[in-house]
Amino acid sequence: MKVTDFLSPSEVLIDVRGSQKLQLLKELARKIAPAVNLPADEISSALLKREELGSTGTGAGVAIPHARINGLAKPFGLFARMRQPIAFAAIDSQPVDLVFVVLMPITAQGEHLGALASVARRFRAPEAVARMRKASTVAELYRAVSE
């Protein structure tokens, strides 16, 4: 699975403002809701429930919040670059400025891991992460995260 299989250019946000993880995840859920035709509170609840198991802040300024969602037909992604990094209880205790939300159908099996693995691979490439942080337009940011 490739990032472009579940992330469209219209689901890339640049210079997102936020001051805390809870507020950010609720705001991102509100942005996702119309695109997947599901209630924002259901999405944010699933994301927050997953965060209770342990932070999805993977380190080096990156977070990959993810959840399985009832009623979702296929994988869905939303990528946001923060205007200012925020505390996210990441594994390295560093603030987060790159947030990639991955939602999967409740019945998903291998696709769930495939989607998460494709996102994780992008963030393991230092040159790609540098391009994400330097991108000045949504189109540049989309290319940096999806190529």
N, C-alpha and C positions, 0 to 999 in steps of 0.2 A: 504494500500500500504506500502511496505517495501522499505528501501533504496536500497536493492539488486535488486529490480525490475527495477531500472533505473541507477544504478551505477555499473560499472564493475571494477575489479582490474586494468585494463589498463587505467582507467580514474582517477587514484589517483596519485597525484604528491607530492613529498616531497622536502623540502628545495627550494621552488620557490623564485626567487629573484624579487624584485620590489620595487619601491620607491614611487609611487603614484597610487591612485585608477584608474584613467583613463588609465594609461599605463598597469596596471595589468589586467583590464577587456579586453582590446584589445589583450593582450598576451594570456589570457585564451581563448578568442574567436578564435584565430588562432589555438590553440591546439584542440579545439572542432570541428572546421569546417570539417576536413577530416572524422571524426567519424560519423558525421550526414549528410555529403555530401551537405553542404550548405556554402555559402560564409561567410568568417570570418567577413567582414564588416557589413553584415546583422545581424549577431549574436551580435557583439559589439554594433551596433546601437540600437538594442532592449534592451540590458542590460543597456546602458547609458540612454536611454529614461526612463526606469523604475527608475533609480537612480535619475533622475530629479524630480520625484514625492516625493522622500524622500529616505534617505540612507537605504540600506538593511543591514547595520551594526547593529546587534541586541544586541550588548553589550558583555562584558566579552571576548573581542578578537575574536568574531565570526561575519562573514558576510554571508548572504545567497542571493547573487544576483540572480534574477530570471526574466524570460520573457516568453511570448508566441511568438512562431516563426512560421511564415507561411512556409509550406513545410515540417515541422517536423512530422514524422509519429507516434512517441510515446515519452513519457517523457525521458529525458536524463539528467544525472548528471556528474559533474566533481568536484572533491574535491582536494583542494590544501592547503598544509601547508607551510606557508611562512618561509623563512630562518630568516628574521627579520620582526617584526610587522610593519605595515604601517598605516598612517592616512587614515581613511575611513569615517569620519564624522558619526561615530557610535552614537547610541542613548545615550551612556554613555561617549562619547568623548574619549574613550580609543582606542589605535591602534589595528589593526586586524592582527591575525596570522593564523586563520583558515577560509578558504573561500570555500563555497560549492555552486557551480553554478547549478541552476535547470532550465532547458528549457522544455517547454510544447508545444504541438501542439496548434495552434491558436484556434482550435475548442474545446479544452479540457474544461471540466466543473469540475466535482467532482474530477477527477484525479489530477488536478492542485493543489487543496487544499490538497488532500491526500499526494502528493509528498512533498509539503512544510511542512505539518504537521509532516510527518515522519522524515524529516531532523531536524526540530525544536525540536522534542522529543529527538533525539540523543544528541543535544547540551544542553538540560536541565539536562542531567545526568552528574553531576560533575565527577564521576569516569570515564565515557567514554571520556570526554573532556581531563582529565588528561592523559589517555592512548593515545589519539591522539597526545598530545604534547610530550609524552615520546617515541613514536614509533621510532625505528631506521631503519626500512625498510618499503617499500611500502606495503608489505604483512601485517605487524603489523598495519600499519595505516588503511588499508582497513578493517581489522577485528575490529579495534576500532570504526570505523565510521558505520560499517554495522551490528554489532551484537546487 
